[in-house]
Amino acid sequence: MERSDFLARVETAQASAILPDHPPDDPGQWVPELPEVDLVTRFIEMAEKMAAEIHTVPVDDVISEVIDRYAIDNYISWDADRIDGLDELPDGPRRIHTETPRGVDGRAEHNAAYMDCQLGITGAEAAFAETGTIVVRSGPGQPRMASLVPLVHVAVLPRERIFRSASHWAADPSARMAEGSNVVFITGPSKTADIESIVTLGVHGPKHLHIVIV
Amino acid sequence: MTPVTFRERSTRELGTEKVVNIGKATRRKTRDRISASAAYPPMESMRDRAREIRLHTLANLSDYLAQFADSVERAGGHVYFAADADEANRYVSQVAADRGVRSVVKSKSMVTEEIELNHHLESHGLDVVETDLGEFIVQISGDRPVHIISPVMHKDRYEVAELFADVLDMDYSNDPVDLNAAARQHLRSIFLGADMGISGVNFGVADTGTISTVTNEGNARLTTTAPRIHVAIMGMERLVPNAGDLTVMLEVLARSGTGQALTVYTNLITGPRAYDEQDGPDELHVVILDNGRSEALASSSAEILACIRCGACLNVCPVFREAGGHAYGSVYPGPIGAVLTPALFGHDEWGDLPFASSLCGACKDACPIRIDIPSLLLEQRTESMSKGGGDFAWLGPGLAAYRRIATNPVLWRGFLVAGGVFGKATGEWITRLPFQAGNWTTTRDLPAPADQSFHSWWKEHRG
């Protein structure tokens, strides 16, 4: 249908819609009233409740530990200069390339390399204390796949970027929710409860989420 | 009138193991929702705010739609306005044909169930695979989703285990961890090789053209990242004005739908992959669907379009708990479906659904947007009756006859005698009335009249 016809039809319909007490103006930014807490403490408490593992030691130590613990031999990463507190990327395991071909050809072949990807290393540009959530944005040197396909995801979060809740973050000028083609809020590892409401971890996304607070 | 009525469908479902499973799962979900809300003091004021946002958006929908479409295009996406299911389906298959698409992955989306997109694409020779674990199980078992959030809440692990042992390359196991691992492995290679990913939209943000999808598994993220083309299908009412409104809706949705503080993955997409980004789809298409929504918006049930598809009303509904989702015959079951289905698709086929309710009001209490579902059910019943009434056509003349009898002492006494002779009583309840009045007692019992009528008691004591 033509856009103008479609919109005209909607306009006619909404003129006779019965919508009790609708506000004439956009209700505007709303931020919930929540008790004052220490943001870092609250974030750790909630993120752990969501089955994430929290670390407060240097990033390089966490990565070494993770590589040993899960016997990692390949990984995807953001560029090192995009991650706060990271000196250099690990040199033991093989780094999987993320520059995905454009167009019809080559994409499936490229994607096949993600099949058994074990570790992903990314930054996190914000967090919500109340829900234990991190915010991960895509961009140059910040591929989406790094937080998505590996079995283990290590995210590095600067402590001053912890907000009280999603709405507190959205109200902050730094939020820029539409900048970068993809922004994702991550609350714990991938999970499902589709079979008999029994929670199992690691469906399509990572099974283990490690957050390093720096 | 529909060839198969709610009454016939629900009769088939009642008492089966399937609805016992549904009863258990809905009760658990309701407990989770209540404790998640109780754990979050601002929940009640957040619900008020969510309601304001939704109603304001609906009242100004054409402006927000225009703004949204402009924003999507500015971000590099294509927008298509589809008047109905047919237009939406044809647009998607045309995009696929033009770009040499062979394989399609889908993340869970009720709107694509509504338009039967899978069927359409398969008839055009495309391979379509559902990637949400529940929807995948639905697809390989040739079933239909039983609930808008939990499509396989009617199946137990043993049924899934047998299905997977049969269809997937795995040894029999009924451990959900093993079943999940087998599905992950199987779907992973399909994801990575697919040409097109199709998702729904939980909310579109008008001022930025951002579309959001929420999943716990990550299937919507893979669907919108791995293939070169992303097609998002959105019911036209699913907009919010801006990012601040979005976070309110997301928190309300998660706490009401699954009792989570926030869903594991909230995926915000603004346009396709940028020129300097390493991955993501080359193309983004957003299909905005009417398919009966403008008629619903113009009707006395416009408020139903404020629904955010959390499923809370299904979980508390005594009818849904006993009859299950398939009894409704619609992709949208439960209280919300009993209003939405006839409002979108007409009363000729769906006019009996609004009667599938005791009007107890549990749905209104549970609805995060505080939609007055019981009143809307009554609006839809009125609409059904004005169009002939279908399965309930007897109700109008029946009540008129009852009024005539009940207001005439002679007729009333005769009615009671006839009821005693031809009807059937069990203890203090009349379980069957005779003749046409039997329609009333097919689904309910009446209290039996006292041995002595008030009339004669009055004569004895007062006279």
Interface residues (C-beta under 8 A of the other chain):
Chain A: M1 E2 R3 F6 L7 A8 R9 V10 E11 T12 A13 Q14 S16 A17 I18 L19 P20 D21 H22 P23 P24 D25 D26 P27 G28 Q29 W30 P32 E33 L34 M46 M50 T98 E99 T100 R102 G103 V104 R107 A108 N111 A112 Y114 M115 F128 E130 T131 G132 T133 S138 G139 P140 G141 P143 R144 M145 L148 V149 S165 A166 S167 W169 A170 A171 A175 M177 A178 E179 G180 S181 N182 V183 V184 F185 I186 T187 G188 P189 S190 K191 T192 A193 D194 I195 E196 S197 I198 T200 G202 V203 H204 G205
Chain B: N21 A25 R28 K29 Y40 P41 P42 S45 M46 R49 E52 I53 L55 H56 L58 A59 N60 L61 S62 L65 A66 A69 A75 V79 F81 A82 A83 E87 R99 G100 T131 D132 L133 G134 I137 S150 P151 V152 M153 K155 D156 R157 V160 P176 V177 L179 N180 A181 A183 R184 L187 R188 S189 F191 L192 G193 V205 T208 G209 T210 N216 E217 G218 N219 R221 L222 T224 T225 A226 P227 R228 M236 P241 N242 A243 G244 D245 L246 T247 V248 L250 E251 T258 Q260 A261 L262 T263 V264 Y265 T266 N267 L268 I269 T270 G271 P272 R273 A274 D276 E277 Q278 D279 G280 D282 I288 D290 S294 E295 L297 A298 S299 S300 A302 E303 D372
